[in-house]
Amino acid sequence: MDLGLDGTVVLVTGGVRGVGAGISRTFLRAGATVVTCARNEGDRPVEADGRTAEFLPCDVRDPERVQDLVDRIVARHGRLDTLVNNAGGSPFALAADASPKFHTKIVELNLLAPLLVSQAANAVMQTQDTGGSIVNISSVSGSRPSPGTAAYGAAKAGIDSLGQSLAVEWAPKVRVNSVVVGLVDTEQSHLFYGDDEGVAAVGATVPLGRLSSPDDVGNCAAFLASPLAAYVSGSTLTVHGGGERPAYMAAARTKETK
């Protein structure tokens, strides 16, 4: 299906690995010019269908570097049609044990940085006849308990609220939406779930029977950025394979087998 993204210019923050690389590949396949950013370049270029994403280094927590990033994109390509705020994440740390500095950095990366990049992108998009689209990559951690990543979950709840507010403030030129992501199979999955058997076991807990792929997330981000979603703004699209089965169901099955 033609998403109508051919020839558009897309910025994907944190777009060089994992979910971000999947998002970048999706937009490349759709014919967009894709610019990725991260503090460090990935191990290999992000490519799809014989096309390669551009890379510009940037710490998205730094306002001056963010403005320079957007200025360089516009100077090189003349416009910015889509921003995907993907950069984020958090190591495991129990809330009682983590330092105030740790919590501050997690919230800064996952909430304040997307706001910084969105402000810079919006300033460009408001001047374009076709406006633009901002897609925030959020997480189910923002709407359910997130033990071990409490500050991350709180920041993701904030990004969903932020998106709704920006969708009102920046309309009608700029649409703002969130993709709320569940469990994803990336190159780092084994750090969390163990070997292939562990990854498969975790995937089996999802109603659709597997973890999502980065390309699954990319497909949803591309849809929200495309003209197909021209009347979608201030919304959240949940991509979690049906969610997580309630704990009581597993407990009941265990009781039945005893």
TAFENWO-V568858 format. One record per residue. N is the residue number from 0. PSI is psi in whole degrees, -180 to 180 (999 if undefined). BURIAL is # if it has 9 or more other ideal C-beta (glycine too) atoms within 8 Angstrom, else .. D_LAST is the distance of its C-alpha to the last C-alpha in Angstrom with 1 decimal. Layout:
[[N	PSI	BURIAL	D_LAST] [N	PSI	BURIAL	D_LAST]]
This chain:
[[0	135	.	50.7] [1	117	.	53.5] [2	-6	#	52.3] [3	25	.	55.9] [4	1	#	55.4] [5	127	.	57.9] [6	-4	.	60.5] [7	163	#	58.7] [8	125	#	58.3] [9	133	#	54.8] [10	125	#	53.8] [11	110	#	50.3] [12	143	#	49.7] [13	33	#	47.4] [14	20	#	47.8] [15	-10	#	48.0] [16	166	#	44.4] [17	-138	#	40.8] [18	-40	#	40.6] [19	-40	#	44.3] [20	-39	#	45.3] [21	-40	#	43.3] [22	-45	#	45.2] [23	-43	#	48.5] [24	-39	#	47.9] [25	-45	#	47.3] [26	-34	#	50.5] [27	-45	#	52.4] [28	-28	.	51.3] [29	-2	#	52.5] [30	6	.	55.9] [31	155	#	56.0] [32	121	#	57.6] [33	127	#	54.9] [34	126	#	55.5] [35	155	#	52.8] [36	153	#	53.0] [37	170	#	51.2] [38	-35	.	52.4] [39	147	.	52.3] [40	151	.	52.6] [41	172	#	49.6] [42	-27	.	49.5] [43	155	.	50.7] [44	151	.	52.4] [45	118	#	50.3] [46	153	#	51.5] [47	135	#	50.8] [48	39	.	52.9] [49	8	.	55.6] [50	150	.	56.0] [51	137	.	55.3] [52	143	#	54.5] [53	155	.	57.1] [54	134	#	56.1] [55	128	#	57.6] [56	140	.	56.5] [57	135	#	55.6] [58	108	.	53.8] [59	-2	#	52.8] [60	-8	.	52.8] [61	111	.	56.6] [62	-40	.	58.7] [63	-41	.	61.7] [64	-35	#	59.8] [65	-45	#	58.0] [66	-41	#	61.4] [67	-39	#	62.9] [68	-52	#	60.0] [69	-40	#	60.6] [70	-41	.	64.4] [71	-38	#	64.1] [72	-46	#	62.0] [73	-39	#	64.6] [74	-36	.	67.5] [75	-39	.	66.1] [76	-9	#	64.8] [77	-6	.	66.6] [78	172	.	63.6] [79	113	#	59.9] [80	-35	#	58.0] [81	136	#	54.3] [82	128	#	52.6] [83	110	#	48.9] [84	91	#	47.7] [85	-29	#	45.0] [86	134	#	45.6] [87	-166	#	43.1] [88	177	.	39.9] [89	137	#	38.6] [90	164	.	37.2] [91	129	.	34.1] [92	122	#	35.4] [93	140	.	33.8] [94	-35	.	36.2] [95	-23	.	36.9] [96	-25	.	37.9] [97	148	#	39.9] [98	159	.	43.7] [99	-37	.	45.7] [100	-40	.	47.4] [101	-51	#	44.1] [102	-41	#	43.1] [103	-44	.	46.7] [104	-37	.	46.6] [105	-45	#	43.3] [106	-39	#	44.7] [107	-45	#	48.0] [108	-41	#	46.6] [109	-12	#	44.2] [110	-54	#	46.2] [111	-37	#	49.8] [112	-47	#	50.5] [113	-34	#	49.5] [114	-43	#	51.9] [115	-49	#	54.7] [116	-38	#	54.4] [117	-40	#	54.1] [118	-46	.	57.3] [119	-41	#	59.2] [120	-42	#	58.0] [121	-38	#	58.7] [122	-33	#	62.3] [123	-48	#	62.9] [124	-33	#	61.1] [125	-22	#	63.0] [126	-7	.	66.3] [127	141	#	65.1] [128	-37	.	66.0] [129	3	.	62.4] [130	-134	#	60.7] [131	-180	#	57.4] [132	138	#	53.6] [133	128	#	51.3] [134	118	#	47.6] [135	130	#	45.4] [136	109	#	42.2] [137	-164	#	39.7] [138	151	#	36.0] [139	-17	#	32.9] [140	-19	#	33.0] [141	-10	#	35.8] [142	7	.	33.7] [143	166	.	30.4] [144	142	.	29.5] [145	62	#	30.7] [146	134	.	29.7] [147	-18	.	31.7] [148	49	#	34.2] [149	-45	#	35.2] [150	-37	#	38.9] [151	-47	#	38.2] [152	-41	#	36.1] [153	-39	#	38.9] [154	-39	#	41.5] [155	-35	#	39.8] [156	-38	#	39.7] [157	-37	#	43.3] [158	-33	#	44.2] [159	-43	#	42.9] [160	-42	.	45.0] [161	-44	#	47.9] [162	-40	#	47.8] [163	-40	#	48.1] [164	-44	.	51.1] [165	-33	#	52.8] [166	-31	#	52.4] [167	-46	.	54.6] [168	-37	.	57.0] [169	3	#	57.7] [170	155	#	57.8] [171	-2	.	59.3] [172	-37	#	60.1] [173	128	#	56.8] [174	142	#	53.3] [175	126	#	50.4] [176	167	#	46.7] [177	141	#	43.4] [178	115	#	40.7] [179	110	#	37.4] [180	140	#	35.4] [181	-141	#	31.7] [182	131	#	30.2] [183	139	#	32.9] [184	106	#	33.0] [185	-177	#	36.1] [186	-12	.	37.6] [187	5	.	35.9] [188	-37	#	32.3] [189	-22	#	31.5] [190	-28	.	32.6] [191	-37	.	29.8] [192	0	.	27.0] [193	-142	.	27.8] [194	-173	.	28.6] [195	-36	.	28.5] [196	-39	.	24.8] [197	-41	#	24.2] [198	-43	#	26.5] [199	-38	.	24.8] [200	-41	#	21.3] [201	-42	#	22.9] [202	-33	#	24.7] [203	-18	.	21.7] [204	-13	.	20.7] [205	135	#	24.0] [206	-37	.	24.2] [207	-1	.	27.1] [208	9	.	25.1] [209	162	.	27.4] [210	156	#	29.3] [211	161	#	32.8] [212	159	#	35.8] [213	-35	#	38.9] [214	-31	#	40.8] [215	-45	#	38.5] [216	-42	#	39.6] [217	-41	#	43.1] [218	-40	#	43.3] [219	-39	#	42.4] [220	-42	#	44.9] [221	-39	#	47.6] [222	-48	#	47.0] [223	-29	#	47.5] [224	-17	#	50.6] [225	166	#	52.0] [226	-19	.	54.3] [227	-24	.	51.5] [228	31	#	50.2] [229	-24	.	53.7] [230	17	.	52.6] [231	116	.	49.4] [232	146	#	49.9] [233	22	.	48.1] [234	164	#	44.8] [235	133	#	41.4] [236	113	#	39.8] [237	126	.	36.1] [238	84	#	35.0] [239	15	#	31.2] [240	22	#	29.8] [241	-5	.	28.3] [242	-156	#	27.1] [243	134	.	23.7] [244	139	.	20.6] [245	142	.	19.8] [246	-32	.	17.3] [247	-27	.	15.6] [248	-42	.	14.7] [249	-40	.	12.8] [250	-40	.	11.1] [251	-41	.	10.3] [252	-39	.	9.0] [253	-40	.	6.6] [254	-38	.	5.4] [255	-31	.	5.6] [256	-10	.	3.8] [257	999	.	0.0]]
